[in-house]
């Protein structure tokens, strides 16, 4: 029986490269000359520090642009609501979503079942396994998942006949 897995993963090496490129770009920007501003990556969290909160937004735009260049989906970014103010600097943390959360998985299963496509969906930890008799049904399910309005990017792995 044909099957595939739905996962939500990002390449952390690509994120690291994007952070390094953003740091280089920050050094060449005229509006950040003489300012205390930096990007740092620890695990899967990017910390953005600057002297003003509007500079944080500019730096996030720089980071987004570099992530797009490195083919990392920006839907995976989970940015703090408000920058944290400590001393004379503002900082904001950007976390990257890895794996499908249980609530998102349940809503995806519900959406697939409501579409009446003849496939079975099973939640397996942080991924979904979709099986069906016909390859066309699986491709229709992929199209449905791509079209769904979730705040998370999805990839399809282990497509088997």
DSSP file (Angstrom, degrees, kcal/mol; ACC not computed):
  #  RESIDUE AA STRUCTURE BP1 BP2  ACC     N-H-->O    O-->H-N    N-H-->O    O-->H-N    TCO  KAPPA ALPHA  PHI   PSI    X-CA   Y-CA   Z-CA
    1    1 A X              0   0    0      0, 0.0   132,-0.2     0, 0.0   133,-0.1   0.000 360.0 360.0 360.0 127.4    0.0    0.0    0.0
    2    2 A X  E     +A  132   0A   0    130,-0.5   130,-2.1   159,-0.3     2,-0.3  -0.316 360.0 163.8 -63.7 145.3    1.5    3.4   -0.9
    3    3 A X  E     -AB 131 160A   0    157,-1.8   157,-3.1   128,-0.2     2,-0.3  -0.976  19.0-172.2-153.9 164.9    2.3    5.7    1.9
    4    4 A X  E     -A  130   0A   0    126,-2.1   126,-3.0    -2,-0.3     2,-0.4  -0.972  22.1-121.1-154.0 164.1    4.2    8.9    2.9
    5    5 A X  E     -AB 129 157A   0    152,-3.1   152,-2.5    -2,-0.3     2,-0.6  -0.878  12.8-145.9-110.1 141.7    5.1   10.8    6.0
    6    6 A X  E     +AB 128 156A   0    122,-2.9   122,-2.1    -2,-0.4     2,-0.3  -0.940  31.6 167.3-104.4 120.8    4.2   14.4    6.7
    7    7 A X  E     - B   0 155A   0    148,-2.6   148,-3.3    -2,-0.6     2,-0.4  -0.836  32.8-145.2-128.5 165.6    6.9   16.2    8.7
    8    8 A X        +     0   0    0    118,-0.4    91,-3.8    -2,-0.3     2,-0.3  -0.849  41.0 144.6-134.1  98.2    7.9   19.7    9.7
    9    9 A X        -     0   0    0     -2,-0.4     2,-0.3    89,-0.2    89,-0.1  -0.933  30.3-156.7-133.7 154.0   11.6   20.1    9.9
   10   10 A X        -     0   0    0     -2,-0.3     2,-0.8    86,-0.1     3,-0.1  -0.946  29.4-111.9-127.0 154.1   14.2   22.8    9.1
   11   11 A X     >  -     0   0    0     -2,-0.3     4,-1.6     1,-0.2     3,-0.3  -0.761  23.1-162.8 -83.6 111.2   17.8   22.5    8.3
   12   12 A X  H  > S+     0   0    0     -2,-0.8     4,-2.4     1,-0.2    -1,-0.2   0.790  89.1  59.8 -68.7 -26.5   19.6   24.0   11.3
   13   13 A X  H  > S+     0   0    0      2,-0.2     4,-2.3     1,-0.2    -1,-0.2   0.880 104.5  49.7 -67.3 -36.0   22.8   24.4    9.2
   14   14 A X  H  > S+     0   0    0     -3,-0.3     4,-2.3     2,-0.2    -2,-0.2   0.871 109.6  51.3 -68.0 -36.2   21.0   26.6    6.8
   15   15 A X  H  X S+     0   0    0     -4,-1.6     4,-2.4     2,-0.2    -2,-0.2   0.921 109.3  50.7 -64.3 -43.0   19.7   28.7    9.7
   16   16 A X  H  X S+     0   0    0     -4,-2.4     4,-2.3     1,-0.2    -2,-0.2   0.921 110.7  48.8 -59.9 -44.4   23.3   29.0   11.0
   17   17 A X  H  X S+     0   0    0     -4,-2.3     4,-2.5     1,-0.2    -1,-0.2   0.895 110.6  50.9 -62.4 -40.5   24.4   30.1    7.5
   18   18 A X  H  X S+     0   0    0     -4,-2.3     4,-2.3     2,-0.2    -1,-0.2   0.886 109.7  50.1 -65.2 -38.5   21.6   32.7    7.3
   19   19 A X  H  X S+     0   0    0     -4,-2.4     4,-2.2     2,-0.2    -2,-0.2   0.912 111.6  48.4 -65.9 -42.0   22.5   34.1   10.8
   20   20 A X  H  X S+     0   0    0     -4,-2.3     4,-2.1     2,-0.2    -2,-0.2   0.906 112.4  48.3 -64.6 -41.2   26.2   34.4    9.7
   21   21 A X  H  X S+     0   0    0     -4,-2.5     4,-2.4     2,-0.2    -2,-0.2   0.884 110.6  52.0 -65.2 -37.8   25.1   36.1    6.4
   22   22 A X  H  X S+     0   0    0     -4,-2.3     4,-2.3     2,-0.2    -2,-0.2   0.885 108.0  51.7 -65.5 -38.6   22.8   38.5    8.4
   23   23 A X  H  X S+     0   0    0     -4,-2.2     4,-1.6     2,-0.2    -2,-0.2   0.914 110.7  47.9 -64.2 -42.7   25.7   39.3   10.7
   24   24 A X  H  X S+     0   0    0     -4,-2.1     4,-0.9     1,-0.2    -2,-0.2   0.917 112.3  48.9 -62.7 -43.0   27.9   40.2    7.7
   25   25 A X  H >X S+     0   0    0     -4,-2.4     4,-0.8     1,-0.2     3,-0.5   0.874 107.2  56.1 -64.8 -36.4   25.1   42.3    6.2
   26   26 A X  H >< S+     0   0    0     -4,-2.3     3,-0.5     1,-0.2    -1,-0.2   0.862 102.8  55.8 -62.6 -36.9   24.6   44.1    9.5
   27   27 A X  H 3< S+     0   0    0     -4,-1.6    -1,-0.2     1,-0.2    -2,-0.2   0.772 110.1  45.4 -68.1 -25.9   28.3   45.1    9.5
   28   28 A X  H << S+     0   0    0     -4,-0.9     2,-0.3    -3,-0.5    -1,-0.2   0.570  87.4 106.9 -94.4  -9.4   28.0   46.8    6.1
   29   29 A X    X<  -     0   0    0     -4,-0.8     3,-0.8    -3,-0.5     4,-0.1  -0.542  60.1-150.2 -76.8 131.5   24.7   48.6    6.8
   30   30 A X  G >  S+     0   0    0     -2,-0.3     3,-1.5     1,-0.2    -1,-0.1   0.866  94.3  58.8 -67.0 -38.1   25.1   52.4    7.2
   31   31 A X  G 3  S+     0   0    0      1,-0.3    -1,-0.2     3,-0.0    -2,-0.1   0.595 107.2  48.4 -72.2  -8.7   22.2   52.7    9.6
   32   32 A X  G X  S+     0   0    0     -3,-0.8     3,-1.6    -6,-0.2    -1,-0.3   0.297  79.5 127.0-109.8   8.1   23.8   50.3   12.1
   33   33 A X  T <  S+     0   0    0     -3,-1.5     3,-0.1     1,-0.3    -6,-0.0  -0.477  84.2   5.1 -67.1 131.1   27.3   51.9   12.1
   34   34 A X  T 3  S+     0   0    0      1,-0.3     2,-0.3    -2,-0.2    -1,-0.3   0.506 106.5 119.4  75.4   3.5   28.4   52.6   15.6
   35   35 A X  S <  S-     0   0    0     -3,-1.6     2,-1.0     2,-0.0    -1,-0.3  -0.691  70.8-118.5 -99.2 153.7   25.3   50.9   17.0
   36   36 A X        +     0   0    0     -2,-0.3     2,-0.3    -3,-0.1    15,-0.2  -0.813  57.0 141.6 -92.0 103.3   25.3   47.8   19.3
   37   37 A X        +     0   0    0     -2,-1.0     2,-0.3    13,-0.2    13,-0.2  -0.998  17.3 160.8-146.1 138.8   23.5   45.2   17.3
   38   38 A X  E     -D   49   0B   0     11,-2.4    11,-2.8    -2,-0.3     2,-0.4  -0.998  29.6-141.1-157.6 157.1   24.0   41.5   16.9
   39   39 A X  E     -D   48   0B   0     -2,-0.3     2,-0.3     9,-0.2     9,-0.2  -0.941  24.2-179.7-113.1 141.1   22.6   38.1   15.9
   40   40 A X  E     -D   47   0B   0      7,-1.8     7,-3.3    -2,-0.4     2,-0.5  -0.995  15.1-150.8-143.8 142.8   23.5   35.0   17.9
   41   41 A X  E     +D   46   0B   0     -2,-0.3     2,-0.4     5,-0.2     5,-0.2  -0.945  16.1 172.5-114.8 125.7   22.4   31.3   17.5
   42   42 A X  E >   -D   45   0B   0      3,-2.7     3,-1.6    -2,-0.5     2,-0.6  -0.923  68.5 -48.2-132.3 107.6   22.2   28.9   20.4
   43   43 A X  T 3  S-     0   0    0     -2,-0.4    -2,-0.0     1,-0.2     0, 0.0  -0.585 122.9 -23.7  69.9-115.9   20.7   25.6   19.6
   44   44 A X  T 3  S+     0   0    0     -2,-0.6    52,-1.1    -3,-0.1     2,-0.5   0.062 120.0  94.5-114.5  22.3   17.5   26.3   17.6
   45   45 A X  E <   -DE  42  95B   0     -3,-1.6    -3,-2.7    50,-0.2     2,-0.5  -0.967  56.6-158.6-121.1 125.8   17.0   29.9   19.0
   46   46 A X  E     -DE  41  94B   0     48,-2.8    48,-2.8    -2,-0.5     2,-0.5  -0.897  10.1-154.6-100.8 126.5   18.3   33.0   17.3
   47   47 A X  E     -DE  40  93B   0     -7,-3.3    -7,-1.8    -2,-0.5     2,-0.5  -0.897   4.8-162.0-104.0 126.9   18.7   36.0   19.6
   48   48 A X  E     -DE  39  92B   0     44,-2.9    44,-2.2    -2,-0.5     2,-0.4  -0.938  10.5-175.1-110.2 121.6   18.5   39.4   18.0
   49   49 A X  E     +DE  38  91B   0    -11,-2.8   -11,-2.4    -2,-0.5     2,-0.3  -0.946  12.8 149.0-121.7 139.6   19.9   42.3   20.0
   50   50 A X  E     - E   0  90B   0     40,-2.4    40,-3.6    -2,-0.4   -13,-0.2  -0.961  51.8-111.6-156.6 170.1   19.9   46.1   19.2
   51   51 A X  S    S+     0   0    0     -2,-0.3     2,-0.3    38,-0.2   -14,-0.1   0.786 100.0  36.0 -79.3 -27.9   19.7   49.4   20.9
   52   52 A X  S  > S-     0   0    0     38,-0.1     4,-1.0     1,-0.1     3,-0.2  -0.904  75.7-127.6-126.5 153.8   16.2   50.3   19.7
   53   53 A X  H  > S+     0   0    0     -2,-0.3     4,-1.3     1,-0.2    -1,-0.1   0.818 109.9  56.9 -71.4 -28.9   13.1   48.3   19.2
   54   54 A X  H  > S+     0   0    0      1,-0.2     4,-1.6     2,-0.2    -1,-0.2   0.813 102.5  56.8 -70.9 -26.6   12.6   49.5   15.7
   55   55 A X  H  > S+     0   0    0     -3,-0.2     4,-2.6     2,-0.2    -1,-0.2   0.830  99.4  59.6 -70.0 -30.7   16.1   48.2   14.9
   56   56 A X  H  X S+     0   0    0     -4,-1.0     4,-2.4     2,-0.2    -1,-0.2   0.927 104.9  49.3 -59.5 -44.6   15.0   44.8   16.0
   57   57 A X  H  X S+     0   0    0     -4,-1.3     4,-1.8     2,-0.2    -2,-0.2   0.896 110.8  49.5 -63.0 -40.2   12.3   44.8   13.3
   58   58 A X  H  X S+     0   0    0     -4,-1.6     4,-1.9     1,-0.2    -1,-0.2   0.909 111.6  49.0 -63.5 -41.4   14.8   45.9   10.7
   59   59 A X  H  X S+     0   0    0     -4,-2.6     4,-2.5     1,-0.2    -2,-0.2   0.864 107.7  54.1 -68.1 -35.5   17.1   43.1   11.8
   60   60 A X  H  X S+     0   0    0     -4,-2.4     4,-2.7     2,-0.2    -1,-0.2   0.880 107.2  51.8 -64.8 -36.7   14.3   40.5   11.7
   61   61 A X  H  X S+     0   0    0     -4,-1.8     4,-2.4     2,-0.2    -2,-0.2   0.898 109.3  49.8 -64.6 -39.6   13.6   41.6    8.1
   62   62 A X  H  X S+     0   0    0     -4,-1.9     4,-2.1     2,-0.2    -2,-0.2   0.929 112.3  47.9 -62.3 -45.2   17.3   41.0    7.3
   63   63 A X  H  X S+     0   0    0     -4,-2.5     4,-2.3     1,-0.2    -2,-0.2   0.917 110.6  51.0 -62.8 -44.2   17.1   37.6    8.9
   64   64 A X  H  X S+     0   0    0     -4,-2.7     4,-2.4     1,-0.2    -1,-0.2   0.924 109.5  50.7 -58.6 -45.1   14.0   36.7    7.0
   65   65 A X  H  X S+     0   0    0     -4,-2.4     4,-1.9     1,-0.2    -1,-0.2   0.904 112.0  46.6 -61.6 -41.4   15.6   37.7    3.7
   66   66 A X  H  X S+     0   0    0     -4,-2.1     4,-1.3     2,-0.2    -1,-0.2   0.845 110.4  52.9 -71.6 -32.5   18.6   35.6    4.4
   67   67 A X  H  <>S+     0   0    0     -4,-2.3     5,-2.7     2,-0.2    -2,-0.2   0.903 108.7  50.2 -65.6 -40.7   16.5   32.6    5.4
   68   68 A X  H ><5S+     0   0    0     -4,-2.4     3,-1.5     1,-0.2    -2,-0.2   0.902 108.1  53.0 -64.1 -40.4   14.5   32.9    2.2
   69   69 A X  H 3<5S+     0   0    0     -4,-1.9    -1,-0.2     1,-0.3    -2,-0.2   0.827 109.7  49.0 -62.5 -30.8   17.8   32.9    0.2
   70   70 A X  T 3<5S-     0   0    0     -4,-1.3    -1,-0.3     2,-0.1    -2,-0.2   0.278 119.0-112.6 -92.2  10.0   18.8   29.7    2.1
   71   71 A X  T < 5 +     0   0    0     -3,-1.5     2,-0.5     1,-0.2    -3,-0.2   0.844  68.0 143.8  61.4  38.3   15.5   28.0    1.3
   72   72 A X      < -     0   0    0     -5,-2.7     2,-0.3    -8,-0.1    -1,-0.2  -0.942  54.1-121.2-104.9 125.7   14.3   28.0    4.9
   73   73 A X    >   -     0   0    0     -2,-0.5     3,-1.4     1,-0.2    80,-0.1  -0.490  12.0-148.2 -69.4 127.5   10.5   28.6    5.2
   74   74 A X  G >  S+     0   0    0     -2,-0.3     3,-1.2     1,-0.3    -1,-0.2   0.559  89.4  79.0 -77.0  -6.8    9.9   31.6    7.3
   75   75 A X  G 3  S+     0   0    0      1,-0.2    -1,-0.3     3,-0.0    22,-0.1   0.742  83.7  66.0 -67.7 -20.5    6.6   30.1    8.6
   76   76 A X  G <  S+     0   0    0     -3,-1.4    21,-2.7    76,-0.1     2,-0.3   0.605  79.9 104.2 -75.8 -11.1    8.8   28.0   10.9
   77   77 A X  E <   -F   96   0B   0     -3,-1.2     2,-0.5    19,-0.2    19,-0.2  -0.540  51.2-168.9 -75.9 134.5    9.8   31.2   12.8
   78   78 A X  E     -F   95   0B   0     17,-3.0    17,-2.5    -2,-0.3     2,-0.3  -0.897  15.2-168.2-122.8  98.1    8.2   31.8   16.2
   79   79 A X  E     -F   94   0B   0     -2,-0.5    15,-0.2    15,-0.2    -2,-0.0  -0.651  27.6-102.7 -94.2 141.5    9.1   35.4   17.2
   80   80 A X        -     0   0    0     13,-1.8     3,-0.1    -2,-0.3    -1,-0.1  -0.281  28.1-126.6 -56.2 144.3    8.6   36.8   20.7
   81   81 A X  S    S+     0   0    0      1,-0.2     2,-0.4     2,-0.0    -1,-0.1   0.945  91.1  15.7 -59.0 -51.9    5.6   39.1   20.9
   82   82 A X  S    S-     0   0    0      9,-0.0    -1,-0.2     0, 0.0     2,-0.1  -0.970  87.1-108.8-126.8 139.1    7.5   42.1   22.3
   83   83 A X        -     0   0    0     -2,-0.4     2,-0.4    -3,-0.1     9,-0.2  -0.413  37.2-118.7 -63.3 142.0   11.3   42.7   22.4
   84   84 A X  E     -G   91   0B   0      7,-3.5     7,-2.5    -2,-0.1     2,-0.6  -0.693  22.6-146.2 -85.0 131.9   12.7   42.4   25.9
   85   85 A X  E     +G   90   0B   0     -2,-0.4     2,-0.4     5,-0.2     5,-0.2  -0.879  27.1 161.6-102.9 121.3   14.3   45.6   27.3
   86   86 A X  E >   -G   89   0B   0      3,-2.7     3,-1.9    -2,-0.6     2,-0.3  -0.955  63.2 -39.6-140.8 121.6   17.3   45.2   29.6
   87   87 A X  T 3  S-     0   0    0     -2,-0.4    -2,-0.0     1,-0.3     0, 0.0  -0.491 122.0 -26.3  65.5-125.5   19.7   47.9   30.3
   88   88 A X  T 3  S+     0   0    0     -2,-0.3     2,-0.3    -3,-0.1    -1,-0.3   0.328 123.7  77.4-104.5   8.9   20.3   49.9   27.1
   89   89 A X  E <   - G   0  86B   0     -3,-1.9    -3,-2.7   -40,-0.0     2,-0.4  -0.873  61.8-147.3-120.3 153.2   19.5   47.0   24.7
   90   90 A X  E     -EG  50  85B   0    -40,-3.6   -40,-2.4    -2,-0.3     2,-0.3  -0.875  20.4-171.2-106.8 145.9   16.4   45.3   23.4
   91   91 A X  E     -EG  49  84B   0     -7,-2.5    -7,-3.5    -2,-0.4     2,-0.4  -0.993   9.4-171.2-140.0 150.4   16.5   41.7   22.5
   92   92 A X  E     -E   48   0B   0    -44,-2.2   -44,-2.9    -2,-0.3     2,-0.4  -0.999  15.9-138.8-139.6 139.5   14.1   39.3   20.8
   93   93 A X  E     -E   47   0B   0     -2,-0.4   -13,-1.8   -46,-0.2     2,-0.5  -0.828   8.6-161.4-102.2 137.6   14.2   35.5   20.5
   94   94 A X  E     -EF  46  79B   0    -48,-2.8   -48,-2.8    -2,-0.4     2,-0.3  -0.967  11.2-170.0-117.4 113.4   13.3   33.7   17.3
   95   95 A X  E     -EF  45  78B   0    -17,-2.5   -17,-3.0    -2,-0.5     2,-0.5  -0.744  15.2-135.8-101.0 152.1   12.6   30.0   17.8
   96   96 A X  E     - F   0  77B   0    -52,-1.1     2,-0.3    -2,-0.3   -19,-0.2  -0.933  18.4-124.8-112.5 128.6   12.1   27.6   14.9
   97   97 A X        -     0   0    0    -21,-2.7     2,-0.4    -2,-0.5    56,-0.1  -0.543  29.3-176.8 -74.3 126.7    9.3   25.1   15.0
   98   98 A X        +     0   0    0     -2,-0.3   -89,-0.2   -89,-0.1    -2,-0.0  -0.990  51.0   7.0-122.9 132.7   10.4   21.5   14.6
   99   99 A X  S    S-     0   0    0    -91,-3.8     2,-0.6    -2,-0.4    28,-0.1   0.108  92.7 -72.9  81.5 160.0    7.9   18.6   14.4
  100  100 A X        -     0   0    0     26,-1.8     2,-0.0   -94,-0.1    -1,-0.0  -0.816  47.4-129.7 -94.5 123.4    4.2   18.8   14.2
  101  101 A X     >  -     0   0    0     -2,-0.6     4,-2.6     1,-0.1     5,-0.2  -0.360  22.7-113.1 -69.1 151.6    2.5   19.8   17.4
  102  102 A X  H  > S+     0   0    0      1,-0.2     4,-2.4     2,-0.2     5,-0.2   0.864 115.4  49.9 -56.8 -40.1   -0.4   17.5   18.6
  103  103 A X  H  > S+     0   0    0      2,-0.2     4,-2.1     1,-0.2    -1,-0.2   0.910 112.9  46.2 -66.6 -40.7   -3.1   20.2   18.1
  104  104 A X  H  > S+     0   0    0      2,-0.2     4,-2.2     1,-0.2    -2,-0.2   0.895 112.3  51.9 -66.4 -39.9   -1.9   20.9   14.5
  105  105 A X  H  X S+     0   0    0     -4,-2.6     4,-2.5     1,-0.2    -2,-0.2   0.919 109.8  48.7 -62.5 -44.2   -1.7   17.2   13.8
  106  106 A X  H  X S+     0   0    0     -4,-2.4     4,-2.5     1,-0.2    -1,-0.2   0.903 111.2  49.5 -63.7 -40.6   -5.3   16.6   15.0
  107  107 A X  H  X S+     0   0    0     -4,-2.1     4,-2.3     2,-0.2    -1,-0.2   0.884 110.7  50.5 -67.2 -36.3   -6.6   19.5   12.9
  108  108 A X  H  X S+     0   0    0     -4,-2.2     4,-2.5     2,-0.2    -2,-0.2   0.923 110.7  48.8 -64.8 -43.4   -4.8   18.2    9.8
  109  109 A X  H  X S+     0   0    0     -4,-2.5     4,-2.5     1,-0.2     5,-0.2   0.927 112.1  49.3 -60.7 -44.4   -6.3   14.7   10.4
  110  110 A X  H  X S+     0   0    0     -4,-2.5     4,-2.1     1,-0.2    -1,-0.2   0.905 111.6  49.0 -61.5 -42.2   -9.7   16.2   10.8
  111  111 A X  H  X S+     0   0    0     -4,-2.3     4,-1.0     2,-0.2    -1,-0.2   0.891 111.7  48.6 -66.2 -40.5   -9.3   18.3    7.6
  112  112 A X  H  <>S+     0   0    0     -4,-2.5     5,-0.9     1,-0.2     3,-0.4   0.914 112.6  47.7 -66.9 -42.2   -8.1   15.2    5.6
  113  113 A X  H ><5S+     0   0    0     -4,-2.5     3,-1.1     1,-0.2    -2,-0.2   0.861 108.8  54.8 -66.9 -34.4  -11.0   13.1    6.8
  114  114 A X  H 3<5S+     0   0    0     -4,-2.1    -1,-0.2     1,-0.2    -2,-0.2   0.753  98.3  63.6 -69.2 -23.4  -13.5   15.9    6.0
  115  115 A X  T 3<5S-     0   0    0     -4,-1.0    -1,-0.2    -3,-0.4    -2,-0.2   0.600 101.9-133.6 -78.0 -10.0  -12.2   16.0    2.4
  116  116 A X  T < 5 +     0   0    0     -3,-1.1     2,-0.3    -4,-0.3    -3,-0.1   0.696  48.8 155.1  64.8  21.7  -13.5   12.4    1.9
  117  117 A X      < -     0   0    0     -5,-0.9     2,-2.2     1,-0.1    -1,-0.2  -0.644  53.6-115.8 -76.3 138.1  -10.2   11.4    0.2
  118  118 A X  S    S+     0   0    0     -2,-0.3    15,-0.6    -3,-0.1    16,-0.3  -0.461  73.8 112.5 -82.8  75.3   -9.8    7.6    0.7
  119  119 A X  E     -C  132   0A   0     -2,-2.2     2,-0.4    13,-0.2    13,-0.2  -0.946  60.2-128.9-137.0 159.1   -6.7    7.6    2.8
  120  120 A X  E     -C  131   0A   0     11,-3.3    11,-2.6    -2,-0.3     2,-0.4  -0.916  20.8-160.5-108.8 138.8   -5.9    6.6    6.4
  121  121 A X  E     -C  130   0A   0     -2,-0.4     2,-0.4     9,-0.2     9,-0.2  -0.973   7.9-175.8-122.6 130.8   -4.0    9.1    8.6
  122  122 A X  E     -C  129   0A   0      7,-2.5     7,-3.0    -2,-0.4     2,-0.6  -0.989  23.0-133.5-127.7 134.4   -2.1    8.1   11.7
  123  123 A X  E     -C  128   0A   0     -2,-0.4     2,-0.5     5,-0.2     5,-0.2  -0.759  24.0-178.2 -84.9 122.5   -0.3   10.4   14.1
  124  124 A X  E >   -C  127   0A   0      3,-3.1     3,-1.0    -2,-0.6     2,-0.5  -0.782  56.3 -71.4-124.5  86.3    3.1    9.0   14.9
  125  125 A X  T 3  S-     0   0    0     -2,-0.5    -1,-0.0     1,-0.2     0, 0.0  -0.535 116.9  -7.2  69.1-115.8    4.8   11.3   17.4
  126  126 A X  T 3  S+     0   0    0     -2,-0.5   -26,-1.8    -3,-0.1  -118,-0.4   0.083 130.1  58.5-103.1  22.7    5.8   14.5   15.6
  127  127 A X  E <  S- C   0 124A   0     -3,-1.0    -3,-3.1   -28,-0.1     2,-0.4  -0.947  72.3-127.2-143.5 165.9    4.8   13.3   12.2
  128  128 A X  E     -AC   6 123A   0   -122,-2.1  -122,-2.9    -2,-0.3     2,-0.5  -0.932  12.4-150.3-115.1 138.7    1.8   11.9   10.3
  129  129 A X  E     -AC   5 122A   0     -7,-3.0    -7,-2.5    -2,-0.4     2,-0.5  -0.948  13.6-167.8-107.7 123.6    1.7    8.7    8.3
  130  130 A X  E     +AC   4 121A   0   -126,-3.0  -126,-2.1    -2,-0.5     2,-0.4  -0.951   8.5 177.6-113.9 125.2   -0.7    8.8    5.3
  131  131 A X  E     +AC   3 120A   0    -11,-2.6   -11,-3.3    -2,-0.5     2,-0.3  -0.953   6.4 156.7-126.9 148.0   -1.6    5.5    3.6
  132  132 A X  E     -AC   2 119A   0   -130,-2.1  -130,-0.5    -2,-0.4   -13,-0.2  -0.973  46.6-116.3-159.8 167.8   -4.0    4.8    0.7
  133  133 A X  S    S+     0   0    0    -15,-0.6     2,-0.4    -2,-0.3  -131,-0.2   0.830  96.2  51.5 -80.5 -32.9   -4.7    2.4   -2.1
  134  134 A X     >  -     0   0    0    -16,-0.3     4,-1.4     1,-0.1     3,-0.2  -0.850  69.1-142.1-113.7 142.3   -4.1    4.8   -5.0
  135  135 A X  H  > S+     0   0    0     -2,-0.4     4,-2.3     1,-0.2     5,-0.2   0.853 104.0  60.3 -64.0 -35.5   -1.2    7.1   -5.6
  136  136 A X  H  > S+     0   0    0      1,-0.2     4,-2.2     2,-0.2    -1,-0.2   0.867 101.6  53.2 -62.2 -37.1   -3.6    9.8   -6.9
  137  137 A X  H  > S+     0   0    0      2,-0.2     4,-2.0     1,-0.2    -1,-0.2   0.899 108.9  49.5 -64.6 -39.8   -5.3    9.8   -3.5
  138  138 A X  H  X S+     0   0    0     -4,-1.4     4,-2.2     2,-0.2    -2,-0.2   0.905 110.9  49.0 -65.9 -40.6   -2.0   10.4   -1.8
  139  139 A X  H  X S+     0   0    0     -4,-2.3     4,-2.2     2,-0.2    -1,-0.2   0.864 109.6  52.1 -67.8 -34.7   -1.1   13.2   -4.2
  140  140 A X  H  X S+     0   0    0     -4,-2.2     4,-2.1     2,-0.2    -1,-0.2   0.876 108.7  51.4 -66.1 -36.8   -4.5   14.8   -3.6
  141  141 A X  H  X S+     0   0    0     -4,-2.0     4,-2.4     2,-0.2    -2,-0.2   0.902 108.4  51.5 -66.0 -41.1   -3.8   14.6    0.1
  142  142 A X  H  X S+     0   0    0     -4,-2.2     4,-2.5     1,-0.2    -2,-0.2   0.923 110.1  49.0 -59.9 -44.5   -0.5   16.4   -0.4
  143  143 A X  H  X S+     0   0    0     -4,-2.2     4,-2.0     1,-0.2    -1,-0.2   0.889 110.5  51.3 -62.9 -39.0   -2.2   19.1   -2.4
  144  144 A X  H  X S+     0   0    0     -4,-2.1     4,-1.2     2,-0.2    -1,-0.2   0.909 110.6  47.9 -64.1 -42.8   -4.8   19.5    0.4
  145  145 A X  H  < S+     0   0    0     -4,-2.4     3,-0.3     1,-0.2    -2,-0.2   0.903 111.4  50.3 -66.5 -41.2   -2.0   19.8    3.1
  146  146 A X  H  < S+     0   0    0     -4,-2.5    -1,-0.2     1,-0.2    -2,-0.2   0.882 112.8  47.1 -62.6 -37.4   -0.1   22.4    1.0
  147  147 A X  H  < S+     0   0    0     -4,-2.0    -1,-0.2    -5,-0.2    -2,-0.2   0.681  89.4 106.0 -79.3 -17.7   -3.3   24.4    0.5
  148  148 A X  S  < S-     0   0    0     -4,-1.2     2,-1.3    -3,-0.3   -40,-0.0  -0.301  77.6-121.4 -65.7 149.3   -4.3   24.3    4.2
  149  149 A X        +     0   0    0      2,-0.1     2,-0.3     0, 0.0    -1,-0.1  -0.632  54.0 147.6 -97.1  78.6   -3.7   27.5    6.1
  150  150 A X        -     0   0    0     -2,-1.3   -75,-0.0     2,-0.2   -46,-0.0  -0.781  54.3-129.1-109.8 156.9   -1.3   26.4    8.9
  151  151 A X  S    S+     0   0    0     -2,-0.3     2,-0.4     2,-0.1    -2,-0.1   0.091  88.1  73.6 -88.1  24.2    1.4   28.5   10.5
  152  152 A X  S    S-     0   0    0    -76,-0.1     2,-0.2   -48,-0.0    -2,-0.2  -0.996  79.3-122.2-141.6 139.6    3.9   25.8    9.9
  153  153 A X        -     0   0    0     -2,-0.4     2,-0.4   -80,-0.1    -2,-0.1  -0.601  28.1-155.3 -81.4 145.1    5.7   24.5    6.8
  154  154 A X        -     0   0    0     -2,-0.2     2,-0.3  -146,-0.1  -146,-0.2  -0.939   8.6-167.8-122.1 143.9    5.3   20.8    5.9
  155  155 A X  E     -B    7   0A   0   -148,-3.3  -148,-2.6    -2,-0.4     2,-0.5  -0.865  18.4-130.6-122.1 161.1    7.5   18.4    4.0
  156  156 A X  E     +B    6   0A   0     -2,-0.3     2,-0.3  -150,-0.2  -150,-0.2  -0.962  30.0 176.8-118.8 122.7    6.7   15.0    2.6
  157  157 A X  E     +B    5   0A   0   -152,-2.5  -152,-3.1    -2,-0.5    -2,-0.0  -0.753  51.4  23.3-119.9 164.5    9.1   12.1    3.3
  158  158 A X  E     -     0   0A   0     -2,-0.3     2,-0.7  -154,-0.2    -1,-0.2   0.845  63.9-172.6  52.9  46.9    9.3    8.3    2.6
  159  159 A X  E     +     0   0A   0     -3,-0.2     2,-0.4  -155,-0.1  -155,-0.2  -0.620  14.2 180.0 -71.9 115.5    6.9    8.2   -0.3
  160  160 A X  E      B    3   0A   0   -157,-3.1  -157,-1.8    -2,-0.7    -1,-0.0  -0.917 360.0 360.0-123.4 144.9    6.6    4.5   -0.9
  161  161 A X              0   0    0     -2,-0.4  -159,-0.3  -159,-0.2    -1,-0.1   0.414 360.0 360.0 -93.4 360.0    4.6    2.5   -3.5
